[in-house]
Amino acid sequence: MVAVSNIVKTYNKGSVKAVNGVSFDVKQGELFGLIGPDGAGKTSLFRILTTLLLPDGGNALVDGLDVVKDYKTVRGTVGYMPERFSLYQDLTVEENLNFFATLFNTTVEANYDLVKDIYAQIEPFKNRRAAKLSGGMKQKLALSCALIHKPTVLFLDEPTTGVDAVSRKEFWEMLKRLKQQGITILVSTPYMDEATQCDRIALMQSGNILSIDTPENIVKSYQQKLYAAKADDMYALANDIKVFEQTASVFPFGEFLHVTVKDNSDATALKSYLQQHGHNNITVEQITPTVEDCFIALMNKP
């Protein structure tokens, strides 16, 4: 449904390369995630795939249509939910939905089955102006408007940024229900914990794809033993681990430090070193890496 081949996008007369020769494919009915921090190139790539930006190199097909040559047809085929809430703030919930249905020469009634599970949650507020909605309700309205013309491919650019944890969970449950209806979904997010909700993910940094695979396979590809370290004085612990000659990497992760050691050895020498430096209540245990650990390892790979 989506085929991206060596897409390049630059800004400032070529001095800033936002997308650097990116290639990937997305299958029909797949929930595909672009995972990466702000500035990774996710939004530029989505804007190219939804015909809002012209690429400087490469080509891309969406539902078999060229995003440059067939841009008018592509616009009627895809649904797009941009990062920032972009609906009309002075229109009500109902007016926004009717307006977007009219744009695509359809009606809310014709495609209501597609959005009813989502829209039902905000329908009690249908006469409220969009500007007065909460973050979670704005999110549901924007998704309803992106779906009202029954797109074959749905692009969601950081849809859960700035909403509460409950709304984030509800949103991913909605996406899984949409996927069951055969819609191909591409979603970008800076939240590494959301990667596990996708069928496949592409880890993206500085315009480059670091890895593409299922979340499970990316975690399995982590080649080193990973340890979680903790002690009473976490600041001193971090400083001491950084200067330990056997340390390969160390970074904070919640209430722990995630540590790898050179030669992939066990943590015996590290524990002994920390005891010698006077740390109390030391915990150093091997753990299973997360997608975020894999991302950091790939990002720091020489």
TORKOL-4160 file (C-alpha; in steps of 0.2 Angstrom, whole numbers, padded with zeros to 4 digits, m for minus):
302
<pt num="1" X="0000" Y="0000" Z="0000"/>
<pt num="2" X="0015" Y="0012" Z="0003"/>
<pt num="3" X="0031" Y="0010" Z="m0006"/>
<pt num="4" X="0045" Y="0023" Z="m0002"/>
<pt num="5" X="0061" Y="0022" Z="m0012"/>
<pt num="6" X="0076" Y="0033" Z="m0008"/>
<pt num="7" X="0066" Y="0048" Z="m0003"/>
<pt num="8" X="0076" Y="0064" Z="0000"/>
<pt num="9" X="0070" Y="0081" Z="0007"/>
<pt num="10" X="0082" Y="0095" Z="0011"/>
<pt num="11" X="0079" Y="0113" Z="0018"/>
<pt num="12" X="0089" Y="0129" Z="0018"/>
<pt num="13" X="0095" Y="0126" Z="0000"/>
<pt num="14" X="0101" Y="0109" Z="0003"/>
<pt num="15" X="0111" Y="0113" Z="0019"/>
<pt num="16" X="0098" Y="0103" Z="0030"/>
<pt num="17" X="0094" Y="0085" Z="0025"/>
<pt num="18" X="0077" Y="0081" Z="0034"/>
<pt num="19" X="0075" Y="0065" Z="0025"/>
<pt num="20" X="0091" Y="0056" Z="0019"/>
<pt num="21" X="0087" Y="0042" Z="0006"/>
<pt num="22" X="0073" Y="0033" Z="0015"/>
<pt num="23" X="0066" Y="0017" Z="0009"/>
<pt num="24" X="0052" Y="0005" Z="0016"/>
<pt num="25" X="0036" Y="m0004" Z="0011"/>
<pt num="26" X="0020" Y="m0005" Z="0020"/>
<pt num="27" X="0008" Y="m0020" Z="0017"/>
<pt num="28" X="m0011" Y="m0018" Z="0016"/>
<pt num="29" X="m0019" Y="m0018" Z="0033"/>
<pt num="30" X="m0003" Y="m0016" Z="0042"/>
<pt num="31" X="m0001" Y="m0004" Z="0057"/>
<pt num="32" X="0017" Y="0003" Z="0054"/>
<pt num="33" X="0026" Y="0015" Z="0065"/>
<pt num="34" X="0039" Y="0028" Z="0062"/>
<pt num="35" X="0048" Y="0030" Z="0079"/>
<pt num="36" X="0060" Y="0044" Z="0083"/>
<pt num="37" X="0063" Y="0060" Z="0092"/>
<pt num="38" X="0058" Y="0077" Z="0086"/>
<pt num="39" X="0069" Y="0082" Z="0071"/>
<pt num="40" X="0070" Y="0064" Z="0065"/>
<pt num="41" X="0061" Y="0068" Z="0048"/>
<pt num="42" X="0045" Y="0059" Z="0052"/>
<pt num="43" X="0034" Y="0074" Z="0048"/>
<pt num="44" X="0043" Y="0079" Z="0032"/>
<pt num="45" X="0041" Y="0061" Z="0026"/>
<pt num="46" X="0022" Y="0061" Z="0030"/>
<pt num="47" X="0020" Y="0077" Z="0022"/>
<pt num="48" X="0028" Y="0070" Z="0006"/>
<pt num="49" X="0017" Y="0054" Z="0007"/>
<pt num="50" X="0001" Y="0065" Z="0008"/>
<pt num="51" X="0007" Y="0076" Z="m0006"/>
<pt num="52" X="0009" Y="0092" Z="0004"/>
<pt num="53" X="0028" Y="0092" Z="0001"/>
<pt num="54" X="0038" Y="0088" Z="m0015"/>
<pt num="55" X="0053" Y="0077" Z="m0012"/>
<pt num="56" X="0070" Y="0082" Z="m0018"/>
<pt num="57" X="0074" Y="0065" Z="m0024"/>
<pt num="58" X="0067" Y="0047" Z="m0025"/>
<pt num="59" X="0049" Y="0042" Z="m0027"/>
<pt num="60" X="0035" Y="0035" Z="m0017"/>
<pt num="61" X="0018" Y="0026" Z="m0021"/>
<pt num="62" X="0003" Y="0026" Z="m0010"/>
<pt num="63" X="m0010" Y="0013" Z="m0015"/>
<pt num="64" X="m0001" Y="0011" Z="m0031"/>
<pt num="65" X="m0002" Y="0030" Z="m0035"/>
<pt num="66" X="0013" Y="0041" Z="m0037"/>
<pt num="67" X="0013" Y="0055" Z="m0024"/>
<pt num="68" X="0020" Y="0068" Z="m0037"/>
<pt num="69" X="0011" Y="0063" Z="m0053"/>
<pt num="70" X="m0005" Y="0057" Z="m0046"/>
<pt num="71" X="m0006" Y="0070" Z="m0031"/>
<pt num="72" X="m0024" Y="0074" Z="m0034"/>
<pt num="73" X="m0030" Y="0056" Z="m0034"/>
<pt num="74" X="m0019" Y="0052" Z="m0019"/>
<pt num="75" X="m0027" Y="0066" Z="m0009"/>
<pt num="76" X="m0044" Y="0058" Z="m0011"/>
<pt num="77" X="m0037" Y="0041" Z="m0006"/>
<pt num="78" X="m0028" Y="0045" Z="0010"/>
<pt num="79" X="m0033" Y="0051" Z="0027"/>
<pt num="80" X="m0021" Y="0063" Z="0036"/>
<pt num="81" X="m0020" Y="0069" Z="0054"/>
<pt num="82" X="m0006" Y="0081" Z="0057"/>
<pt num="83" X="0003" Y="0084" Z="0073"/>
<pt num="84" X="m0005" Y="0100" Z="0077"/>
<pt num="85" X="m0024" Y="0101" Z="0079"/>
<pt num="86" X="m0029" Y="0108" Z="0062"/>
<pt num="87" X="m0048" Y="0108" Z="0062"/>
<pt num="88" X="m0059" Y="0124" Z="0063"/>
<pt num="89" X="m0059" Y="0130" Z="0081"/>
<pt num="90" X="m0074" Y="0140" Z="0079"/>
<pt num="91" X="m0085" Y="0126" Z="0071"/>
<pt num="92" X="m0093" Y="0114" Z="0082"/>
<pt num="93" X="m0089" Y="0095" Z="0082"/>
<pt num="94" X="m0104" Y="0091" Z="0071"/>
<pt num="95" X="m0100" Y="0106" Z="0059"/>
<pt num="96" X="m0082" Y="0100" Z="0057"/>
<pt num="97" X="m0087" Y="0082" Z="0053"/>
<pt num="98" X="m0100" Y="0088" Z="0040"/>
<pt num="99" X="m0088" Y="0100" Z="0032"/>
<pt num="100" X="m0074" Y="0087" Z="0029"/>
<pt num="101" X="m0087" Y="0075" Z="0023"/>
<pt num="102" X="m0093" Y="0088" Z="0010"/>
<pt num="103" X="m0075" Y="0091" Z="0005"/>
<pt num="104" X="m0073" Y="0073" Z="m0001"/>
<pt num="105" X="m0090" Y="0073" Z="m0009"/>
<pt num="106" X="m0098" Y="0061" Z="0004"/>
<pt num="107" X="m0109" Y="0062" Z="0019"/>
<pt num="108" X="m0107" Y="0058" Z="0037"/>
<pt num="109" X="m0122" Y="0045" Z="0036"/>
<pt num="110" X="m0113" Y="0036" Z="0021"/>
<pt num="111" X="m0098" Y="0032" Z="0031"/>
<pt num="112" X="m0104" Y="0033" Z="0049"/>
<pt num="113" X="m0101" Y="0014" Z="0052"/>
<pt num="114" X="m0082" Y="0018" Z="0050"/>
<pt num="115" X="m0082" Y="0032" Z="0063"/>
<pt num="116" X="m0096" Y="0027" Z="0075"/>
<pt num="117" X="m0085" Y="0019" Z="0088"/>
<pt num="118" X="m0074" Y="0034" Z="0089"/>
<pt num="119" X="m0087" Y="0048" Z="0086"/>
<pt num="120" X="m0099" Y="0040" Z="0099"/>
<pt num="121" X="m0087" Y="0046" Z="0112"/>
<pt num="122" X="m0088" Y="0064" Z="0107"/>
<pt num="123" X="m0106" Y="0064" Z="0100"/>
<pt num="124" X="m0113" Y="0071" Z="0117"/>
<pt num="125" X="m0103" Y="0086" Z="0114"/>
<pt num="126" X="m0107" Y="0088" Z="0095"/>
<pt num="127" X="m0113" Y="0106" Z="0098"/>
<pt num="128" X="m0098" Y="0112" Z="0107"/>
<pt num="129" X="m0085" Y="0122" Z="0097"/>
<pt num="130" X="m0069" Y="0112" Z="0093"/>
<pt num="131" X="m0058" Y="0126" Z="0103"/>
<pt num="132" X="m0067" Y="0121" Z="0119"/>
<pt num="133" X="m0063" Y="0102" Z="0118"/>
<pt num="134" X="m0051" Y="0093" Z="0129"/>
<pt num="135" X="m0035" Y="0086" Z="0121"/>
<pt num="136" X="m0042" Y="0068" Z="0120"/>
<pt num="137" X="m0058" Y="0074" Z="0112"/>
<pt num="138" X="m0049" Y="0085" Z="0099"/>
<pt num="139" X="m0039" Y="0069" Z="0095"/>
<pt num="140" X="m0055" Y="0059" Z="0092"/>
<pt num="141" X="m0063" Y="0073" Z="0082"/>
<pt num="142" X="m0048" Y="0074" Z="0071"/>
<pt num="143" X="m0047" Y="0055" Z="0068"/>
<pt num="144" X="m0066" Y="0055" Z="0064"/>
<pt num="145" X="m0063" Y="0069" Z="0051"/>
<pt num="146" X="m0048" Y="0060" Z="0044"/>
<pt num="147" X="m0058" Y="0044" Z="0042"/>
<pt num="148" X="m0075" Y="0051" Z="0036"/>
<pt num="149" X="m0071" Y="0049" Z="0017"/>
<pt num="150" X="m0066" Y="0030" Z="0020"/>
<pt num="151" X="m0047" Y="0032" Z="0016"/>
<pt num="152" X="m0037" Y="0016" Z="0011"/>
<pt num="153" X="m0022" Y="0023" Z="0020"/>
<pt num="154" X="m0022" Y="0033" Z="0036"/>
<pt num="155" X="m0007" Y="0044" Z="0041"/>
<pt num="156" X="m0006" Y="0049" Z="0059"/>
<pt num="157" X="0008" Y="0061" Z="0063"/>
<pt num="158" X="0012" Y="0060" Z="0082"/>
<pt num="159" X="m0007" Y="0058" Z="0086"/>
<pt num="160" X="m0004" Y="0055" Z="0105"/>
<pt num="161" X="0008" Y="0070" Z="0109"/>
<pt num="162" X="0001" Y="0081" Z="0123"/>
<pt num="163" X="m0013" Y="0070" Z="0128"/>
<pt num="164" X="m0015" Y="0060" Z="0145"/>
<pt num="165" X="m0010" Y="0042" Z="0147"/>
<pt num="166" X="m0028" Y="0036" Z="0147"/>
<pt num="167" X="m0032" Y="0045" Z="0131"/>
<pt num="168" X="m0016" Y="0037" Z="0123"/>
<pt num="169" X="m0021" Y="0020" Z="0128"/>
<pt num="170" X="m0039" Y="0023" Z="0121"/>
<pt num="171" X="m0032" Y="0029" Z="0105"/>
<pt num="172" X="m0021" Y="0014" Z="0101"/>
<pt num="173" X="m0036" Y="0003" Z="0105"/>
<pt num="174" X="m0046" Y="0013" Z="0092"/>
<pt num="175" X="m0032" Y="0011" Z="0079"/>
<pt num="176" X="m0032" Y="m0008" Z="0082"/>
<pt num="177" X="m0051" Y="m0009" Z="0078"/>
<pt num="178" X="m0048" Y="0002" Z="0062"/>
<pt num="179" X="m0034" Y="m0010" Z="0057"/>
<pt num="180" X="m0047" Y="m0025" Z="0058"/>
<pt num="181" X="m0057" Y="m0015" Z="0045"/>
<pt num="182" X="m0043" Y="m0017" Z="0033"/>
<pt num="183" X="m0036" Y="0001" Z="0033"/>
<pt num="184" X="m0018" Y="0003" Z="0032"/>
<pt num="185" X="m0011" Y="0014" Z="0045"/>
<pt num="186" X="0005" Y="0023" Z="0047"/>
<pt num="187" X="0008" Y="0032" Z="0063"/>
<pt num="188" X="0023" Y="0042" Z="0069"/>
<pt num="189" X="0027" Y="0044" Z="0088"/>
<pt num="190" X="0042" Y="0050" Z="0099"/>
<pt num="191" X="0036" Y="0038" Z="0112"/>
<pt num="192" X="0046" Y="0022" Z="0112"/>
<pt num="193" X="0034" Y="0013" Z="0123"/>
<pt num="194" X="0021" Y="0014" Z="0109"/>
<pt num="195" X="0032" Y="0005" Z="0097"/>
<pt num="196" X="0025" Y="m0012" Z="0104"/>
<pt num="197" X="0008" Y="m0007" Z="0098"/>
<pt num="198" X="0013" Y="m0008" Z="0079"/>
<pt num="199" X="0015" Y="m0023" Z="0068"/>
<pt num="200" X="0032" Y="m0016" Z="0062"/>
<pt num="201" X="0042" Y="m0001" Z="0066"/>
<pt num="202" X="0055" Y="0010" Z="0058"/>
<pt num="203" X="0067" Y="0018" Z="0070"/>
<pt num="204" X="0072" Y="0035" Z="0063"/>
<pt num="205" X="0085" Y="0047" Z="0068"/>
<pt num="206" X="0092" Y="0063" Z="0059"/>
<pt num="207" X="0083" Y="0058" Z="0042"/>
<pt num="208" X="0089" Y="0040" Z="0042"/>
<pt num="209" X="0081" Y="0024" Z="0045"/>
<pt num="210" X="0091" Y="0014" Z="0058"/>
<pt num="211" X="0081" Y="m0002" Z="0058"/>
<pt num="212" X="0065" Y="m0009" Z="0051"/>
<pt num="213" X="0057" Y="m0024" Z="0059"/>
<pt num="214" X="0044" Y="m0030" Z="0071"/>
<pt num="215" X="0046" Y="m0023" Z="0089"/>
<pt num="216" X="0050" Y="m0041" Z="0095"/>
<pt num="217" X="0064" Y="m0044" Z="0082"/>
<pt num="218" X="0072" Y="m0027" Z="0085"/>
<pt num="219" X="0073" Y="m0031" Z="0104"/>
<pt num="220" X="0080" Y="m0049" Z="0100"/>
<pt num="221" X="0094" Y="m0040" Z="0089"/>
<pt num="222" X="0101" Y="m0032" Z="0104"/>
<pt num="223" X="0118" Y="m0040" Z="0105"/>
<pt num="224" X="0124" Y="m0035" Z="0123"/>
<pt num="225" X="0120" Y="m0040" Z="0140"/>
<pt num="226" X="0110" Y="m0025" Z="0148"/>
<pt num="227" X="0110" Y="m0022" Z="0166"/>
<pt num="228" X="0099" Y="m0011" Z="0177"/>
<pt num="229" X="0109" Y="m0002" Z="0191"/>
<pt num="230" X="0103" Y="0007" Z="0207"/>
<pt num="231" X="0110" Y="0014" Z="0223"/>
<pt num="232" X="0106" Y="0026" Z="0236"/>
<pt num="233" X="0116" Y="0041" Z="0228"/>
<pt num="234" X="0111" Y="0040" Z="0209"/>
<pt num="235" X="0120" Y="0055" Z="0204"/>
<pt num="236" X="0137" Y="0048" Z="0211"/>
<pt num="237" X="0133" Y="0031" Z="0204"/>
<pt num="238" X="0131" Y="0038" Z="0187"/>
<pt num="239" X="0147" Y="0047" Z="0188"/>
<pt num="240" X="0157" Y="0032" Z="0195"/>
<pt num="241" X="0150" Y="0020" Z="0182"/>
<pt num="242" X="0154" Y="0033" Z="0168"/>
<pt num="243" X="0173" Y="0032" Z="0173"/>
<pt num="244" X="0173" Y="0013" Z="0176"/>
<pt num="245" X="0185" Y="0006" Z="0163"/>
<pt num="246" X="0174" Y="m0008" Z="0159"/>
<pt num="247" X="0159" Y="0002" Z="0155"/>
<pt num="248" X="0153" Y="0002" Z="0137"/>
<pt num="249" X="0137" Y="0013" Z="0139"/>
<pt num="250" X="0127" Y="0021" Z="0153"/>
<pt num="251" X="0111" Y="0031" Z="0153"/>
<pt num="252" X="0097" Y="0035" Z="0165"/>
<pt num="253" X="0080" Y="0025" Z="0163"/>
<pt num="254" X="0067" Y="0029" Z="0175"/>
<pt num="255" X="0074" Y="0026" Z="0193"/>
<pt num="256" X="0088" Y="0015" Z="0186"/>
<pt num="257" X="0103" Y="0017" Z="0175"/>
<pt num="258" X="0105" Y="0005" Z="0160"/>
<pt num="259" X="0122" Y="m0001" Z="0158"/>
<pt num="260" X="0132" Y="m0012" Z="0146"/>
<pt num="261" X="0150" Y="m0017" Z="0149"/>
<pt num="262" X="0164" Y="m0021" Z="0137"/>
<pt num="263" X="0167" Y="m0038" Z="0131"/>
<pt num="264" X="0149" Y="m0042" Z="0136"/>
<pt num="265" X="0155" Y="m0049" Z="0152"/>
<pt num="266" X="0145" Y="m0051" Z="0168"/>
<pt num="267" X="0142" Y="m0038" Z="0181"/>
<pt num="268" X="0154" Y="m0045" Z="0194"/>
<pt num="269" X="0168" Y="m0033" Z="0191"/>
<pt num="270" X="0156" Y="m0018" Z="0191"/>
<pt num="271" X="0147" Y="m0023" Z="0207"/>
<pt num="272" X="0165" Y="m0025" Z="0216"/>
<pt num="273" X="0170" Y="m0008" Z="0209"/>
<pt num="274" X="0154" Y="0001" Z="0216"/>
<pt num="275" X="0157" Y="m0007" Z="0233"/>
<pt num="276" X="0175" Y="m0001" Z="0233"/>
<pt num="277" X="0168" Y="0017" Z="0229"/>
<pt num="278" X="0157" Y="0016" Z="0245"/>
<pt num="279" X="0140" Y="0015" Z="0237"/>
<pt num="280" X="0126" Y="0008" Z="0248"/>
<pt num="281" X="0111" Y="m0003" Z="0243"/>
<pt num="282" X="0118" Y="m0008" Z="0226"/>
<pt num="283" X="0107" Y="m0017" Z="0214"/>
<pt num="284" X="0114" Y="m0023" Z="0197"/>
<pt num="285" X="0104" Y="m0035" Z="0188"/>
<pt num="286" X="0103" Y="m0041" Z="0170"/>
<pt num="287" X="0087" Y="m0036" Z="0161"/>
<pt num="288" X="0078" Y="m0038" Z="0144"/>
<pt num="289" X="0081" Y="m0023" Z="0133"/>
<pt num="290" X="0067" Y="m0012" Z="0127"/>
<pt num="291" X="0064" Y="m0004" Z="0110"/>
<pt num="292" X="0072" Y="0012" Z="0118"/>
<pt num="293" X="0087" Y="0003" Z="0123"/>
<pt num="294" X="0089" Y="m0004" Z="0105"/>
<pt num="295" X="0086" Y="0014" Z="0098"/>
<pt num="296" X="0100" Y="0021" Z="0109"/>
<pt num="297" X="0112" Y="0007" Z="0104"/>
<pt num="298" X="0109" Y="0009" Z="0085"/>
<pt num="299" X="0110" Y="0028" Z="0087"/>
<pt num="300" X="0127" Y="0027" Z="0095"/>
<pt num="301" X="0133" Y="0013" Z="0083"/>
<pt num="302" X="0150" Y="0019" Z="0075"/>
